[in-house]
Amino acid sequence: MEVRIADNAGFCFGVKRAMKIAWDELENKSENNIYSLGPLIHNKQAVDRYKEKGLVEMDNLEEIPSESKLIIRSHGVAEKVYTESKAKNMEIVDTTCPFVKKIHDIVKDFSHRGYKIIIVGNPNHPEIIGINGWCNNEAIVINKLEEIDDITFDPTQIYCVVSQTTANLESFDKIVQKLKTKINNLTVKNTICFATKERQISAIDLAREVDCMVVIGGKHSSNTQKLVNICKDLVPTFSIETKEELEKEKFAGFKVAGVTAGASTPDWIIEEVINYLKEI
């Protein structure tokens, strides 16, 4: 079976940056623990390597001892995390993706100027929770187009809409167009990351040329699941985290397989999958 790889796949700039900063901290750490609030990225296999290196993952800031070193993960956190960690005399190592940090700045600025913030994305995703925390958790979060019909918008209010960095570009555009029919004064900030756009376009282009697609990435990774949904609309698609999930018999009849991967998928996992597919 022929295997083709998407032009843009795997680690993006923000993830590479976060992983390098965190690894360097672990390499140079003293006897004291280094903590992170939640997983650094949404890839269990990669995160496990950091835990083995000594990173302690915690869910709540309250559980982390005062004066500890705290790594802020790539998805970013709410403003209050910085305030509370400073009050506990913690040393912060900030690996927030610069593209996410830019959204924090936009949301804080427009919120202070009287705008009501609208965030397009999954309300349960840590990136969205973090963004909302820069406008007093008062944002309207919209994940699907049909949700707009259930929202009452104030005709006298000014609004600013931003997007989760890993949102689907087509879905974001549709939501914005519908919002414009409901809101008199809407400022649009397309904050979908360039790397996300690249991966989605590359996945579409490749899916149109192959018999099936294999999308590699964490089951909880937003950008990976967007790639899965995009590819499924075009061709039979397999969503996996590692090569162990592949079953040879399911590829019977396919002559050409395409491979892409989410922005938090390490190169070594991608290579293992490609090698496995080439053997079929």
MARDRENNU-733691 format. One line per field, with one value per residue (C-alpha): x, y, z; residue number from 1; residue in three letters. Coordinates in Angstrom, 1 decimal, decimal comma, always signed. Example, Ala and Ser with C-alpha at 12.3 -4.5 7.8 and 13.67 -1.06 7.14 Angstrom:
2
east = c(+12,3 +13,7)
north = c(-4,5 -1,1)
up = c(+7,8 +7,1)
seq = c(1 2)
type = c(ALA SER)
END
This chain:
280
east = c(+0,0 +1,3 +1,4 +1,3 +1,9 +0,1 +2,4 +1,6 +1,3 +2,5 +4,0 +3,2 +5,3 +3,4 +3,6 +7,3 +8,1 +6,1 +7,7 +11,2 +10,8 +9,3 +12,0 +14,8 +13,3 +13,1 +16,7 +17,9 +15,6 +16,7 +15,4 +12,1 +9,1 +8,1 +4,3 +1,9 -1,8 -3,2 -1,4 +1,2 -0,4 -3,2 -1,0 -0,8 +2,3 +4,3 +3,1 +4,0 +7,6 +7,6 +6,0 +8,8 +11,3 +9,7 +6,9 +4,0 +0,6 -2,1 -5,6 -6,0 -3,6 -4,7 -3,1 +0,3 +2,7 +3,6 +6,9 +6,9 +7,8 +4,7 +4,6 +1,7 +0,7 +0,4 -3,4 -3,0 -4,9 -7,2 -5,8 -6,6 -4,1 -1,3 -2,7 -3,2 +0,2 +1,9 +0,2 +1,7 +5,2 +5,4 +7,9 +6,0 +7,3 +4,9 +4,6 +1,3 +1,2 +1,9 -1,2 -3,3 -1,7 -2,7 -6,3 -6,0 -4,8 -7,6 -10,3 -9,0 -8,7 -12,1 -13,8 -12,3 -13,6 -17,2 -17,5 -19,3 -17,0 -18,1 -15,8 -16,3 -15,1 -15,7 -16,8 -15,1 -11,7 -8,9 -8,1 -11,6 -11,8 -8,5 -9,6 -12,9 -10,9 -9,5 -13,0 -14,3 -15,7 -18,6 -18,1 -20,8 -19,3 -20,7 -19,6 -22,2 -24,1 -27,5 -26,7 -27,0 -30,8 -31,0 -29,1 -30,8 -28,5 -28,8 -29,3 -27,6 -24,5 -21,2 -19,7 -16,3 -16,0 -12,8 -12,1 -10,4 -7,1 -8,0 -11,5 -12,7 -12,3 -15,5 -17,5 -16,2 -17,1 -20,6 -21,1 -19,8 -22,1 -25,1 -24,0 -23,9 -27,6 -28,3 -25,9 -25,9 -22,3 -19,9 -16,1 -14,7 -11,2 -10,3 -7,9 -7,7 -4,0 -2,2 -0,8 -4,4 -5,5 -2,5 -3,2 -6,8 -6,1 -3,4 -5,7 -8,4 -6,0 -4,6 -7,9 -9,1 -6,1 -6,2 -8,5 -8,4 -7,0 -5,2 -5,4 -2,9 -3,4 -4,9 -8,6 -8,9 -7,0 -9,4 -7,3 -6,9 -10,6 -11,2 -8,9 -10,8 -14,2 -12,8 -11,3 -14,4 -16,5 -14,3 -13,0 -13,0 -10,9 -9,2 -8,6 -5,8 -3,3 -0,6 +0,1 -1,2 -4,8 -4,4 -5,9 -4,4 -7,6 -9,5 -7,1 -8,1 -8,9 -7,2 -4,3 -3,3 -3,5 -3,0 -1,6 -1,9 -1,5 -2,6 -0,4 +0,4 +1,5 +5,3 +7,3 +8,2 +4,6 +4,0 +7,0 +5,9 +2,4 +3,9 +6,3 +3,5 +1,3 +4,1 +4,4 +0,8)
north = c(+0,0 +3,5 +5,9 +9,7 +12,3 +15,6 +18,6 +20,0 +17,5 +17,0 +19,5 +23,1 +26,1 +26,6 +23,0 +22,6 +25,8 +24,6 +21,1 +22,5 +25,0 +22,4 +19,8 +22,3 +23,1 +19,4 +18,9 +21,6 +21,0 +20,8 +18,3 +20,2 +19,2 +21,0 +21,2 +21,8 +22,7 +19,9 +18,2 +20,3 +19,3 +17,0 +13,9 +11,3 +9,5 +12,7 +13,9 +10,6 +11,1 +14,4 +12,7 +10,1 +13,0 +14,4 +16,7 +16,5 +17,2 +18,7 +19,7 +22,5 +25,3 +24,8 +21,4 +22,8 +23,8 +27,5 +28,7 +25,8 +26,1 +26,1 +25,5 +27,1 +24,8 +25,6 +26,0 +29,0 +29,7 +32,4 +35,6 +34,7 +31,8 +34,3 +36,3 +33,4 +31,8 +35,1 +35,3 +31,8 +33,0 +30,5 +30,7 +30,7 +29,1 +30,3 +28,0 +29,5 +29,4 +33,0 +32,8 +31,9 +34,7 +37,1 +36,1 +36,8 +40,3 +40,9 +39,7 +41,7 +44,9 +44,7 +43,6 +46,7 +48,9 +47,7 +44,9 +41,7 +38,9 +35,9 +32,9 +30,3 +27,0 +24,1 +25,5 +22,5 +22,9 +24,3 +26,9 +28,3 +28,2 +30,1 +32,8 +33,3 +33,9 +37,2 +38,7 +37,8 +34,5 +36,5 +35,5 +33,9 +30,6 +29,2 +25,8 +25,1 +27,2 +26,2 +27,4 +31,0 +30,7 +30,1 +33,3 +36,7 +39,5 +43,1 +45,5 +48,3 +46,2 +46,1 +42,7 +41,2 +37,6 +35,6 +31,9 +29,0 +28,6 +25,1 +25,9 +24,7 +27,7 +26,9 +26,6 +29,8 +31,7 +30,3 +31,3 +34,8 +35,3 +34,3 +36,5 +39,5 +38,9 +39,1 +41,7 +45,4 +46,1 +43,2 +43,3 +40,0 +38,8 +35,6 +34,1 +30,6 +29,7 +29,7 +26,3 +25,0 +26,5 +24,9 +21,5 +21,6 +22,7 +20,1 +17,3 +18,3 +18,3 +14,9 +13,3 +14,1 +12,1 +8,9 +5,9 +6,4 +8,7 +8,0 +10,9 +10,6 +12,5 +12,6 +11,8 +15,0 +17,1 +19,7 +20,3 +16,5 +15,9 +18,7 +17,0 +13,7 +15,3 +17,1 +13,9 +11,8 +14,0 +13,1 +9,5 +6,6 +7,8 +6,1 +8,2 +6,8 +7,8 +5,1 +2,4 -0,2 +0,9 +0,0 -3,2 -4,5 -6,2 -2,8 -1,6 -4,4 -2,9 +0,4 +1,1 +4,6 +5,7 +9,3 +10,3 +13,5 +14,3 +16,9 +19,7 +17,9 +14,6 +13,8 +12,9 +9,5 +8,4 +9,6 +7,7 +4,5 +4,7 +5,4 +2,4 +0,2 +1,2 +0,8 -2,9 -3,6)
up = c(+0,0 -0,9 +1,9 +1,4 +4,2 +4,5 +3,8 +7,3 +10,1 +13,7 +16,2 +15,6 +16,7 +20,0 +21,1 +20,1 +22,1 +25,2 +25,2 +24,8 +27,7 +29,9 +29,1 +29,8 +33,2 +34,0 +32,8 +35,2 +38,1 +41,7 +44,3 +44,4 +42,3 +39,2 +38,7 +35,8 +35,9 +33,8 +30,9 +29,0 +25,7 +24,6 +23,8 +26,5 +25,1 +25,0 +28,4 +30,0 +29,0 +30,9 +34,0 +33,9 +33,8 +37,0 +36,1 +38,5 +37,0 +39,2 +38,6 +41,1 +42,2 +45,8 +45,8 +44,8 +47,6 +48,0 +46,5 +44,0 +40,3 +38,2 +34,4 +32,7 +29,9 +26,2 +26,3 +28,7 +31,9 +33,3 +34,6 +38,2 +38,1 +37,7 +40,6 +42,9 +42,1 +42,7 +46,1 +46,9 +45,8 +43,0 +40,2 +36,9 +33,8 +31,1 +28,0 +26,8 +23,0 +21,8 +19,6 +22,6 +24,6 +21,8 +22,3 +26,1 +25,3 +22,8 +25,2 +28,1 +26,0 +24,4 +27,7 +29,4 +26,6 +27,2 +24,6 +25,3 +24,3 +22,2 +22,0 +19,2 +20,5 +22,9 +26,3 +28,1 +26,4 +28,6 +26,0 +26,1 +29,9 +30,0 +27,5 +29,3 +32,4 +30,9 +30,7 +34,2 +32,8 +31,3 +27,6 +25,5 +24,2 +21,0 +19,8 +17,1 +14,6 +15,9 +19,4 +18,2 +17,9 +21,7 +22,5 +23,1 +22,0 +23,3 +20,4 +22,4 +23,2 +21,3 +20,8 +19,9 +18,6 +18,8 +18,1 +19,7 +17,9 +16,7 +15,5 +12,0 +9,7 +7,7 +10,9 +12,3 +9,1 +9,2 +12,8 +12,2 +9,2 +11,3 +14,2 +11,8 +11,2 +14,9 +16,2 +15,2 +16,2 +15,9 +15,8 +14,3 +15,3 +13,4 +15,9 +14,4 +14,4 +11,0 +11,8 +12,3 +9,0 +7,2 +8,7 +7,8 +4,2 +3,8 +5,2 +2,7 -0,3 +0,7 +1,4 -2,1 -3,5 -1,4 -0,7 +3,1 +5,8 +9,1 +11,5 +14,4 +17,7 +21,1 +21,5 +23,6 +21,1 +19,6 +16,5 +15,9 +16,1 +13,7 +11,2 +11,7 +11,0 +7,9 +6,5 +7,3 +5,0 +2,1 +2,6 +5,1 +8,1 +11,0 +14,1 +16,3 +19,0 +18,2 +15,7 +18,1 +17,3 +13,6 +12,3 +9,0 +7,8 +7,8 +5,1 +2,6 -0,7 -0,1 -2,5 -1,2 +2,4 +3,5 +6,9 +8,9 +12,5 +15,1 +16,3 +19,5 +17,9 +18,3 +15,2 +16,6 +16,8 +13,2 +12,0 +13,7 +12,1 +8,6 +8,9 +10,0 +7,1 +4,5 +5,6 +4,7)
seq = c(1 2 3 4 5 6 7 8 9 10 11 12 13 14 15 16 17 18 19 20 21 22 23 24 25 26 27 28 29 30 31 32 33 34 35 36 37 38 39 40 41 42 43 44 45 46 47 48 49 50 51 52 53 54 55 56 57 58 59 60 61 62 63 64 65 66 67 68 69 70 71 72 73 74 75 76 77 78 79 80 81 82 83 84 85 86 87 88 89 90 91 92 93 94 95 96 97 98 99 100 101 102 103 104 105 106 107 108 109 110 111 112 113 114 115 116 117 118 119 120 121 122 123 124 125 126 127 128 129 130 131 132 133 134 135 136 137 138 139 140 141 142 143 144 145 146 147 148 149 150 151 152 153 154 155 156 157 158 159 160 161 162 163 164 165 166 167 168 169 170 171 172 173 174 175 176 177 178 179 180 181 182 183 184 185 186 187 188 189 190 191 192 193 194 195 196 197 198 199 200 201 202 203 204 205 206 207 208 209 210 211 212 213 214 215 216 217 218 219 220 221 222 223 224 225 226 227 228 229 230 231 232 233 234 235 236 237 238 239 240 241 242 243 244 245 246 247 248 249 250 251 252 253 254 255 256 257 258 259 260 261 262 263 264 265 266 267 268 269 270 271 272 273 274 275 276 277 278 279 280)
type = c(MET GLU VAL ARG ILE ALA ASP ASN ALA GLY PHE CYS PHE GLY VAL LYS ARG ALA MET LYS ILE ALA TRP ASP GLU LEU GLU ASN LYS SER GLU ASN ASN ILE TYR SER LEU GLY PRO LEU ILE HIS ASN LYS GLN ALA VAL ASP ARG TYR LYS GLU LYS GLY LEU VAL GLU MET ASP ASN LEU GLU GLU ILE PRO SER GLU SER LYS LEU ILE ILE ARG SER HIS GLY VAL ALA GLU LYS VAL TYR THR GLU SER LYS ALA LYS ASN MET GLU ILE VAL ASP THR THR CYS PRO PHE VAL LYS LYS ILE HIS ASP ILE VAL LYS ASP PHE SER HIS ARG GLY TYR LYS ILE ILE ILE VAL GLY ASN PRO ASN HIS PRO GLU ILE ILE GLY ILE ASN GLY TRP CYS ASN ASN GLU ALA ILE VAL ILE ASN LYS LEU GLU GLU ILE ASP ASP ILE THR PHE ASP PRO THR GLN ILE TYR CYS VAL VAL SER GLN THR THR ALA ASN LEU GLU SER PHE ASP LYS ILE VAL GLN LYS LEU LYS THR LYS ILE ASN ASN LEU THR VAL LYS ASN THR ILE CYS PHE ALA THR LYS GLU ARG GLN ILE SER ALA ILE ASP LEU ALA ARG GLU VAL ASP CYS MET VAL VAL ILE GLY GLY LYS HIS SER SER ASN THR GLN LYS LEU VAL ASN ILE CYS LYS ASP LEU VAL PRO THR PHE SER ILE GLU THR LYS GLU GLU LEU GLU LYS GLU LYS PHE ALA GLY PHE LYS VAL ALA GLY VAL THR ALA GLY ALA SER THR PRO ASP TRP ILE ILE GLU GLU VAL ILE ASN TYR LEU LYS GLU ILE)
END
